[in-house]
């Protein structure tokens, strides 16, 4: 909600070749009353002028109103509503129909019809609060967010594929690296900083086996930034795994190590790009129409900006679905015998006819939520223990179906999440 005294009110009268702009503060003082070309150069000039005005006058919000003129208003509305430079001022763009603007203009019957006057009327329309019941213009922002999120999934898939690929080379070099006493390997994450440093620093399992335990412990402490509960125990587990591993012919170590190092660099590059895209997503999410649904989703522990954006960029509005079953079917989380998935056998296939990207983000979100919320972890574990094959994939998919019910309930009613023991 913008504060009137710290808001810049901008009216733009659009024509094919130019945009007449009038900008007012709350006291109706004209801060801009100029014409700008209706092209990229003119839009950039206007953007810079608005930023300059906001900084100079200590304004924090911008409300922009344009009269709908078909194709001529499309580019400037898109440009201003997606402007990175203006996002920090919480810019909101409204495109109003001609009748609405004409009706408000009747209160100014003492003046003649000119373009500068039309721009002033649109700015004043915003200043007096006539935009409160209107829906902000978002144009291509959902599409932009969707394309970015789909590219993010593409990068995640590439990183995952590279991790699967490099695992074979790791096995050749260090056959017991993934077979520690905990059942999941020496490290809980085989691509953590410490695990990666072990693979890069030590050229062979034999080298690790011959390293003094105190020296190996110091290495674990340094690379793990002293986050392990018992670094010496980790070092002992790593050394035991090294001693139990196959020995590789010395001639093979160099090419295998080069391949592993190359894969690690590629994984790091993918993850760096993913981090960069995540930051961009957090900016673009401000442009979604359904901010209330976004708030509902992000109130669920484990669902952050990226997962919420991924879901909403694909689904549009959750309110468009009549119930959670319809939403689940659209996602592709449904089964022939039982849409809820509660009574499925081990081999009952999921109908994957829905939105692939949406299903990816729902399942990823479910896997994170269950790590935060005991209710979902208990449900996941129950489903995990019911079968002996495909345990994790089945359990997380069924947990995702349970999450869909929660998402639908909250978003359709604009409610925030409350833990089970706090619900009435």
C-alpha positions in Angstrom: 0.0 0.0 0.0 1.6 3.3 -1.2 1.7 6.3 1.1 0.1 9.4 -0.7 2.7 11.9 0.5 5.6 9.7 -0.8 4.0 8.7 -4.1 4.6 10.1 -7.6 1.5 10.1 -9.8 2.1 9.8 -13.5 -0.4 10.2 -16.3 0.6 9.3 -19.9 -1.4 10.2 -22.9 -0.3 7.8 -25.6 -0.2 8.4 -29.3 1.6 6.6 -32.1 4.7 8.8 -32.1 4.8 10.4 -28.7 3.8 10.0 -25.0 2.7 13.2 -23.3 3.6 12.8 -19.6 2.4 14.7 -16.6 3.7 13.8 -13.1 2.2 15.1 -9.9 3.0 14.9 -6.2 0.2 14.6 -3.7 -0.2 18.4 -3.6 -0.9 18.4 -7.3 2.4 20.1 -8.2 3.5 19.3 -11.7 7.0 17.7 -11.6 6.9 16.6 -15.2 4.9 18.1 -18.1 6.7 17.0 -21.2 6.5 14.9 -24.3 8.7 11.8 -24.9 9.1 9.8 -28.0 7.0 6.6 -28.1 10.0 4.4 -28.8 12.8 2.6 -26.8 14.9 5.8 -26.6 11.9 7.9 -25.3 11.0 5.2 -22.8 14.5 5.1 -21.4 14.5 8.9 -21.2 11.2 8.9 -19.2 12.5 6.1 -17.0 15.6 8.1 -16.1 13.5 11.2 -15.4 11.2 9.3 -13.1 14.1 7.8 -11.1 15.7 11.3 -10.9 12.5 12.8 -9.6 11.9 10.1 -7.0 15.4 10.4 -5.6 15.3 14.3 -5.6 11.9 14.5 -3.9 12.4 11.5 -1.6 9.4 9.6 -3.2 9.1 5.8 -2.6 6.2 4.8 -4.9 5.1 5.4 -8.4 1.6 5.0 -9.8 1.4 5.3 -13.6 -1.9 5.6 -15.5 -2.3 5.3 -19.3 -5.4 5.3 -21.3 -5.8 2.2 -23.4 -4.9 2.9 -27.0 -4.5 -0.6 -28.3 -1.1 -1.4 -29.8 0.3 2.1 -29.2 0.2 1.8 -25.4 1.4 -1.8 -25.3 5.2 -1.2 -25.4 5.3 1.8 -23.0 3.1 -0.1 -20.5 5.3 -3.2 -20.7 8.5 -1.2 -20.5 7.5 0.7 -17.3 5.9 -2.2 -15.6 9.0 -4.4 -16.0 11.6 -1.7 -15.5 14.4 -2.8 -13.2 15.3 0.8 -12.4 11.8 1.5 -11.2 11.2 -1.7 -9.3 12.8 -0.3 -6.2 10.1 2.4 -6.1 7.3 -0.2 -6.1 6.0 1.0 -9.5 2.4 0.1 -10.4 1.0 0.6 -13.9 -2.7 0.9 -14.7 -4.2 0.9 -18.2 -7.7 2.4 -18.0 -10.3 2.3 -20.7 -11.3 5.5 -22.5 -14.8 5.7 -21.0 -13.4 5.6 -17.4 -10.9 8.4 -18.3 -13.7 10.4 -20.1 -16.0 10.2 -17.1 -13.4 11.5 -14.7 -12.5 14.3 -17.2 -16.0 15.7 -16.9 -15.0 17.3 -13.6 -12.6 19.5 -15.7 -15.2 21.0 -18.0 -13.7 24.5 -17.8 -10.7 23.5 -19.9 -10.3 22.6 -23.6 -9.2 19.1 -24.7 -5.5 19.1 -25.3 -2.9 16.3 -24.9 -1.2 17.9 -21.9 -4.6 18.2 -20.2 -5.4 14.5 -20.8 -2.1 13.5 -19.3 -2.8 15.7 -16.2 -6.3 14.1 -15.9 -4.8 10.6 -15.9 -2.2 11.6 -13.3 -4.9 13.2 -11.1 -7.1 10.1 -11.6 -4.3 8.2 -9.7 -3.7 11.0 -7.2 -7.3 11.0 -5.9 -7.3 7.2 -5.5 -9.4 6.1 -8.4 -7.0 3.2 -9.1 -7.8 1.3 -5.9 -10.4 -0.9 -7.4 -8.5 -1.6 -10.6 -6.1 -4.4 -11.5 -2.5 -3.4 -12.1 -1.2 -3.9 -15.6 1.2 -6.9 -15.7 1.4 -7.5 -19.4 4.2 -9.9 -20.3 5.6 -10.2 -16.7 4.1 -13.6 -16.1 5.4 -14.8 -19.4 8.9 -13.4 -18.6 8.8 -15.0 -15.2 7.7 -18.3 -16.7 10.4 -18.3 -19.3 13.1 -17.6 -16.7 11.8 -20.3 -14.4 11.7 -22.8 -17.2 15.3 -21.9 -18.0 16.1 -22.4 -14.3 14.7 -25.9 -14.5 16.7 -26.6 -17.6 19.9 -25.6 -15.7 18.9 -27.8 -12.7 18.4 -30.7 -15.1 21.8 -30.2 -16.6 23.5 -29.9 -13.2 21.7 -33.1 -12.1 22.7 -34.9 -15.3 26.3 -33.9 -14.8 26.3 -35.0 -11.2 25.0 -38.4 -12.3 27.7 -38.6 -15.0 30.6 -37.7 -12.8 29.5 -40.3 -10.2 30.8 -43.0 -12.6 34.3 -41.4 -12.7 34.3 -40.9 -9.0 33.6 -44.6 -8.6 36.5 -45.5 -10.8 38.9 -43.2 -8.8 37.5 -43.9 -5.3 35.1 -46.9 -5.4 34.0 -46.6 -1.8 33.5 -42.8 -1.8 29.7 -43.2 -1.8 29.6 -46.2 0.5 30.4 -44.9 4.0 29.1 -46.4 7.2 26.1 -44.1 7.2 24.7 -45.8 4.1 24.7 -42.6 2.0 28.4 -42.1 1.8 31.2 -40.4 3.8 29.4 -37.1 3.3 25.6 -36.5 3.4 26.1 -34.4 0.2 28.6 -35.8 -2.2 28.8 -32.4 -3.9 29.3 -30.3 -0.7 32.4 -28.1 -0.6 34.3 -30.6 1.6 33.5 -33.6 -0.6 34.5 -31.6 -3.8 37.7 -30.5 -2.2 38.6 -34.1 -1.3 38.1 -35.2 -4.9 40.2 -32.3 -6.2 43.0 -32.3 -3.7 43.7 -36.0 -3.4 44.7 -37.7 -6.7 43.9 -41.2 -5.5 42.2 -43.2 -2.8 45.6 -44.6 -1.9 46.9 -41.0 -1.2 44.0 -40.5 1.3 44.7 -43.9 2.9 48.3 -42.9 3.5 47.6 -39.4 4.9 48.1 -39.1 8.7 44.7 -38.9 10.4 45.5 -35.6 12.1 46.4 -34.0 8.8 43.3 -35.4 7.2 41.2 -34.1 10.1 42.7 -30.6 9.8 41.7 -30.7 6.1 38.1 -31.7 6.9 37.9 -28.9 9.6 39.2 -26.2 7.2 37.2 -27.2 4.1 34.1 -27.9 6.2 34.5 -24.6 8.1 34.3 -26.5 11.3 30.7 -27.4 10.7 31.1 -31.2 11.3 30.2 -32.4 14.8 33.2 -34.7 14.9 35.7 -33.9 12.1 38.1 -36.6 13.2 35.3 -39.2 12.9 34.6 -38.0 9.4 38.3 -38.2 8.6 38.4 -41.8 9.9 35.3 -42.8 7.8 36.9 -41.2 4.7 40.2 -43.0 5.3 38.5 -46.3 5.9 36.6 -45.9 2.7 39.8 -45.1 0.9 41.5 -48.2 2.2 38.6 -50.4 1.1 38.6 -49.0 -2.4 40.0 -50.6 -5.5 43.5 -49.4 -6.5 43.6 -47.9 -10.0 46.6 -48.1 -12.4 48.7 -45.0 -12.1 48.3 -44.2 -15.8 44.6 -43.9 -15.4 44.6 -41.4 -12.5 45.4 -38.3 -14.5 42.7 -38.6 -17.2 40.1 -39.6 -14.6 41.0 -36.7 -12.3 40.8 -34.3 -15.3 37.4 -35.6 -16.2 36.2 -35.2 -12.6 37.6 -31.7 -12.3 36.0 -30.7 -15.6 32.6 -32.0 -14.4 32.9 -30.2 -11.1 33.6 -26.9 -12.9 30.6 -27.4 -15.0 28.4 -28.1 -12.0 29.7 -25.0 -10.2 29.0 -23.0 -13.4 25.4 -24.3 -13.5 24.9 -23.6 -9.8 26.3 -20.1 -10.2 23.9 -19.4 -13.1 21.0 -20.8 -11.0 21.8 -18.5 -8.1 21.9 -15.5 -10.5 18.5 -16.4 -11.9 17.1 -16.9 -8.5 17.9 -13.2 -7.7 16.2 -12.1 -10.9 13.1 -14.2 -10.1 12.8 -12.5 -6.7 12.6 -9.1 -8.5 10.2 -10.3 -11.2 7.8 -11.9 -8.7 6.8 -8.4 -7.7 5.1 -8.1 -11.1 2.6 -11.0 -10.6 -1.0 -10.0 -10.3 -1.9 -12.5 -7.7 0.3 -11.3 -4.8 -2.2 -12.6 -2.2 -1.7 -16.1 -3.6 2.1 -15.6 -3.6 1.9 -14.6 0.1 -0.2 -17.7 0.9 2.3 -20.0 -0.8 5.4 -18.4 0.8 3.8 -18.6 4.3 4.2 -22.4 4.0 7.6 -23.3 5.6 10.0 -24.6 2.9 8.3 -22.7 0.0 10.4 -19.7 -0.9 10.2 -17.1 -3.7 11.5 -19.5 -6.4 9.1 -22.4 -5.7 6.1 -20.0 -5.3 7.0 -18.2 -8.5 7.5 -21.4 -10.3 4.0 -22.6 -9.3 2.2 -19.4 -10.0 3.9 -18.6 -13.3 2.6 -21.9 -14.6 -0.8 -22.1 -13.0 -1.8 -18.5 -13.3 -4.4 -18.1 -10.5 -5.2 -21.1 -8.2 -8.6 -19.5 -7.8 -9.4 -20.5 -11.4 -9.7 -24.2 -10.3 -12.9 -25.5 -8.8 -11.1 -27.7 -6.2 -7.8 -29.3 -5.4 -8.5 -32.4 -7.5 -8.9 -30.2 -10.6 -5.6 -28.5 -9.7 -3.9 -31.8 -9.1 -5.1 -33.1 -12.5 -3.8 -30.0 -14.2 -0.4 -30.6 -12.5 -0.4 -34.2 -13.4 -0.6 -35.6 -9.9 -3.4 -37.9 -10.4 -3.9 -41.7 -10.6 -6.4 -43.8 -12.5 -7.8 -45.6 -9.4 -7.7 -42.8 -6.9 -6.9 -39.2 -7.5 -5.8 -38.7 -3.9 -3.1 -41.4 -4.3 -3.9 -42.7 -0.8 -4.5 -46.3 -1.8 -2.1 -46.8 -4.7 -0.1 -50.0 -5.0 3.6 -49.9 -5.6 3.2 -50.1 -9.3 0.2 -47.9 -10.0 1.5 -45.3 -12.5 0.9 -41.6 -12.1 -0.8 -39.9 -15.0 1.8 -37.5 -16.2 -0.5 -35.6 -18.6 -0.3 -32.3 -16.8 2.1 -29.4 -16.8 5.6 -30.8 -16.5 7.2 -27.6 -15.2 4.4 -27.1 -12.6 4.7 -30.7 -11.5 8.5 -30.2 -11.1 8.1 -27.2 -8.8 5.3 -28.8 -6.7 7.3 -31.9 -6.1 10.5 -30.0 -5.3 8.5 -27.8 -2.9 7.0 -30.9 -1.2 10.4 -32.4 -0.7 11.5 -29.2 1.0 8.3 -28.7 3.0 8.5 -32.1 4.5 12.0 -31.2 5.9 10.5 -28.2 7.7 7.0 -29.4 8.8 6.7 -32.5 11.1 3.2 -33.2 9.7 4.5 -33.6 6.2 7.7 -35.5 7.3 5.5 -38.0 9.1 3.3 -38.4 6.0 6.3 -38.8 3.8 7.9 -41.4 6.1 4.6 -43.4 6.3 4.4 -43.6 2.5 8.1 -44.4 2.3 7.7 -47.3 4.7 4.7 -48.8 2.8 6.7 -50.1 -0.1 10.1 -51.7 -0.8 10.7 -50.3 -4.3 10.7 -46.7 -5.6 10.4 -45.6 -1.9 11.6 -41.9 -2.2 10.0 -41.1 -5.5 6.7 -42.5 -4.5 6.7 -40.9 -1.0 7.6 -37.5 -2.3 5.0 -37.6 -5.1 2.2 -38.5 -2.6 3.5 -35.8 -0.2 3.2 -33.4 -3.2 -0.4 -34.4 -3.7 -1.1 -33.7 0.0 0.6 -30.3 -0.4 -1.6 -29.5 -3.4 -4.6 -29.7 -1.1 -3.0 -27.3 1.3 -1.9 -24.9 -1.4 -5.4 -24.8 -2.9 -7.1 -24.3 0.5 -4.8 -21.4 1.4 -4.5 -19.6 -2.0 -8.2 -19.9 -2.9 -9.1 -18.2 0.4 -6.1 -15.8 0.6 -5.1 -17.4 3.9 -1.7 -17.8 5.5 -0.3 -21.2 6.7 -0.8 -22.2 10.3 1.0 -25.3 11.7 -1.4 -28.2 12.5 -1.2 -27.9 16.3 -2.2 -24.2 16.0 -5.3 -24.8 13.9 -8.7 -24.6 15.5 
